[in-house]
Amino acid sequence: MATGYNFFILIALFILLIFAYFFMTCVLTIRLINHIRNKQQEKFISKWQDHIFGYLYSNLNPQELISRIPKNKYKYLFSYLRTFLFNLKGDDLDRLKQLITETSLREYFINKLNKHSRKKQVEAIYFLRFINTEEVVDLLVKTLKAPNELIFRTTVESLAYLSAYKNINLILDLSKKRKYLTKESILSMIIKFDQSICPILTKRLETEKSTDIILVIITLLWHFKYADALKNILNILFYSGNKDLIIESIRYLGEVENLDSVNALRFFLSHSKPEIRVAAIQAVGKIGDTSLEENIIIKILDPELEVKIEAAKTMYKFSNKSEYKLLEYANNPSGQIESIIAKRIIMEKRILEND
Amino acid sequence: MIDIIRSIVQYFNYFILLYFLAIGSIYILLSFLSFYNLKRYLNNQAFKDLKDVFKLKKYKSISLIVPAYNEEAGIYTSILALLQLEYPEYKIIVVNDGSKDQTLNILKEKFDAVAVPYLPFDHIPTEKVNAVYICKNHKNLVIVDKQNGGKADAINVGINISDGDLIIVVDADSIIERDSLLKMSYPFVENENVIAVGGTVRIANGCQINKGYVTSVDLPKSWLAKFQVVEYIRAFMFGRNGFQIMDGILIISGAFSCFKRSELIKVNGFLKDCIGEDMEIIVRMHRLLRKENPKALISFIPDPVCWTEAPESTKILSRQRKRWQKGTIVSLMLHKQLLFNPRYRLLGMIVFPYFVFFEMFGPVIEAIGYIIFFISLIFGMVSLNFALVLLSAAILYGVVLSLLSVILEELTFRKYPRTLYLIELFVIAVLENFGYRQLTLWYRFIGSLEYFFGDRKWGHMEKKGFSS
């Protein structure tokens, strides 16, 4: 082969050697930086821990404490605060929050919202959730328009923490426009609000066209056990052909005991799709309405195994009659599937109940 | 005639050179993608609290399937550890696959098991189930005894019996981090299109293990296991993280993997008697489920969630690598429709072809390349200088890649806390290129030959087990 190749490969070899050396230096430097950072953090805690705890149980002005901490130590302060903001409760938590709400840290975080670094923005959004003022809510609502997923998500969570429920429609509208957000991810953000969002969500059900958003709303209404949405949910249940919507609506009915929901469940116990029958049996089991006793008992003879099992599970301790019937199946020596299911369910429940 | 042979050999050497350049460049590209993916993942995690899942009752119920065959040595400790995982609602289903040792008796006795009638779910056809037991002292433990049918069949029985939203398959001898269920289930909570999730597996040899948990991360004493530490870091940090960006995860480790139960049933579970069933199921899920839902996603979380025992003898290592190679070939051959299929986007156009050319044919090309290279050196078709320089470049390339993966590890999870270990990892990253890589290449080459010339057996894996 030509010597030109040798030269080329020698150059490559040299570059690779440089890279190898560079990488090793990188790793050692990273390790060193982390080591220094950890030491600084430890030093910060050992120096300031007593001051912070002392502040919690005294009348010290929060600004006085914050002004004593040098700005270049803020990152250690924030990571320290985060642990306690998450774990403390009651008066201690309120007092700790004052370190953010009633000091210069408030302006510090507001200013950080405009930084280019996403990491800093996210940190600011996270801490702003402890400052419950209209100004902060407005700033956060503006941040909702940022295209970045992490910023959007953290902002929604902060708004949830601040109970800024009036913005829920805006959040849902913006969520619909973002391709990266799925039904589950929207739900996992919005579920952090409290039940004040329920009336707005119920109203939205009347006009919402997106199946995903409707599903999210029904799940939220189920989660908060919001009974006033029953009428809207029944509408969806009877006029939607979508299986997921029907199952989610039935699950909601399991949380709301009402004559209308009992009648709806009676109807869906005979639905052609087994998954829907299973959901209906589970919902009946939840509300425990014995007027549906016969409808449940008969389901053990359903052609689908899942439905039979769910029926047997519900029959156990649902009513005296259903439990007696289940025992009858269990004692039947025929070896029929219903008998096997009944035996299994009774044994399982009894063994686990005795535990 | 000699001239013709000489020019063929020379062209082949050029081809090998190009091949090495291509694979090296792909790895470099993957490292950048991995870096991006890891950074994104860690930023997302920074302000996330996994335990939110508990508080909001939005968790998915999990069925943890543990296929067990002749696991009497460690089954009790393993199950005890699994019973203490952090998760609100999960059920452990241990499937005894017709063990010839005392596995079943140990389970029955230690966990106070009572036989209950078997409910004949037949979502997936399997070997006969002998008995099902539930445990008086552990409500969430079910033991199943079945006739021997292999790992895939045992998992399928577990799937039939399970009722969780998610299925996690875990090897009886794997060590799971306490919060691993939370981490593995989170992608499903955030995105309904996720159908399977894999996590990072690390080598447990040398680590201190107490009551089924890794309590201190140390490097193994055996050099063979040490090489595998760097190899695993490289494979998970580079490969899987990089392919994740392209929605192209083609393999999830069989030691610990998580699936949406409904989707597993749709694809009829694991393929019985298949070598490398863990890769095959993932490729099949891509092929079948992405037809139905193009957004279907197989995800990977870079967190080290599972620790496994690495072989410490060349005999067992060779069996393992041959099996992996055969598994790769089977999975790719069975689903060759994916090759350059634009319907599967980057997976079909880049990832699958990469696996075919570099993972399936790679060992054969590289091994033949080495042989021809040395032949041409002996017969003077290339100069010694050129040969030495080329060999050094290839080795140095490997060193750089291994070092890059150590950097990624240091930037992210820092599982090896002592600086001495870090220096040792450097040394290993360099040394593995002098012999270990060639050795595993040889095993994979033999594995390919065995596959194409008839021997498609699983190969038995002996494990020493962990002492607690």
Chai-1 contact restraints between the chains, C-beta under 6 A:
chainA,res_idxA,chainB,res_idxB,connection_type,confidence,min_distance_angstrom,max_distance_angstrom,comment,restraint_id
A,M1,B,V382,contact,1.0,0.0,6.0,A-B,restraint_1
A,M1,B,F386,contact,1.0,0.0,6.0,A-B,restraint_2
A,N6,B,N385,contact,1.0,0.0,6.0,A-B,restraint_3
A,N6,B,F386,contact,1.0,0.0,6.0,A-B,restraint_4
A,N6,B,V389,contact,1.0,0.0,6.0,A-B,restraint_5
A,I9,B,V389,contact,1.0,0.0,6.0,A-B,restraint_6
A,I9,B,L390,contact,1.0,0.0,6.0,A-B,restraint_7
A,I9,B,A393,contact,1.0,0.0,6.0,A-B,restraint_8
A,L10,B,V389,contact,1.0,0.0,6.0,A-B,restraint_9
A,A12,B,A393,contact,1.0,0.0,6.0,A-B,restraint_10
A,L13,B,S392,contact,1.0,0.0,6.0,A-B,restraint_11
A,L13,B,A393,contact,1.0,0.0,6.0,A-B,restraint_12
A,L16,B,L396,contact,1.0,0.0,6.0,A-B,restraint_13
A,L16,B,V400,contact,1.0,0.0,6.0,A-B,restraint_14
A,F19,B,V400,contact,1.0,0.0,6.0,A-B,restraint_15
A,A20,B,V399,contact,1.0,0.0,6.0,A-B,restraint_16
A,A20,B,V400,contact,1.0,0.0,6.0,A-B,restraint_17
A,A20,B,L403,contact,1.0,0.0,6.0,A-B,restraint_18
A,F23,B,L403,contact,1.0,0.0,6.0,A-B,restraint_19
A,F23,B,I407,contact,1.0,0.0,6.0,A-B,restraint_20
A,M24,B,F426,contact,1.0,0.0,6.0,A-B,restraint_21
A,C26,B,I407,contact,1.0,0.0,6.0,A-B,restraint_22
A,V27,B,V406,contact,1.0,0.0,6.0,A-B,restraint_23
A,V27,B,I407,contact,1.0,0.0,6.0,A-B,restraint_24
A,V27,B,E410,contact,1.0,0.0,6.0,A-B,restraint_25
A,I30,B,E410,contact,1.0,0.0,6.0,A-B,restraint_26
A,R31,B,L422,contact,1.0,0.0,6.0,A-B,restraint_27
A,V122,B,F47,contact,1.0,0.0,6.0,A-B,restraint_28
A,Y126,B,F47,contact,1.0,0.0,6.0,A-B,restraint_29
A,L150,B,N44,contact,1.0,0.0,6.0,A-B,restraint_30
A,T154,B,F47,contact,1.0,0.0,6.0,A-B,restraint_31
A,T182,B,N191,contact,1.0,0.0,6.0,A-B,restraint_32
A,T182,B,E192,contact,1.0,0.0,6.0,A-B,restraint_33
A,T182,B,N193,contact,1.0,0.0,6.0,A-B,restraint_34
A,K183,B,E192,contact,1.0,0.0,6.0,A-B,restraint_35
A,E184,B,E190,contact,1.0,0.0,6.0,A-B,restraint_36
A,E184,B,N191,contact,1.0,0.0,6.0,A-B,restraint_37
A,E184,B,E192,contact,1.0,0.0,6.0,A-B,restraint_38
A,S185,B,E190,contact,1.0,0.0,6.0,A-B,restraint_39
A,S185,B,N191,contact,1.0,0.0,6.0,A-B,restraint_40
A,S188,B,V189,contact,1.0,0.0,6.0,A-B,restraint_41
A,S188,B,E190,contact,1.0,0.0,6.0,A-B,restraint_42
A,I191,B,L56,contact,1.0,0.0,6.0,A-B,restraint_43
A,I191,B,K58,contact,1.0,0.0,6.0,A-B,restraint_44
A,I340,B,P117,contact,1.0,0.0,6.0,A-B,restraint_45
A,K343,B,P117,contact,1.0,0.0,6.0,A-B,restraint_46
A,R344,B,V116,contact,1.0,0.0,6.0,A-B,restraint_47
A,R344,B,P117,contact,1.0,0.0,6.0,A-B,restraint_48
A,R344,B,L119,contact,1.0,0.0,6.0,A-B,restraint_49
A,M347,B,V116,contact,1.0,0.0,6.0,A-B,restraint_50
A,E348,B,V116,contact,1.0,0.0,6.0,A-B,restraint_51
A,E348,B,I134,contact,1.0,0.0,6.0,A-B,restraint_52
A,I351,B,V114,contact,1.0,0.0,6.0,A-B,restraint_53
A,I351,B,I134,contact,1.0,0.0,6.0,A-B,restraint_54
A,I351,B,K136,contact,1.0,0.0,6.0,A-B,restraint_55
A,L352,B,K139,contact,1.0,0.0,6.0,A-B,restraint_56
A,D355,B,K139,contact,1.0,0.0,6.0,A-B,restraint_57
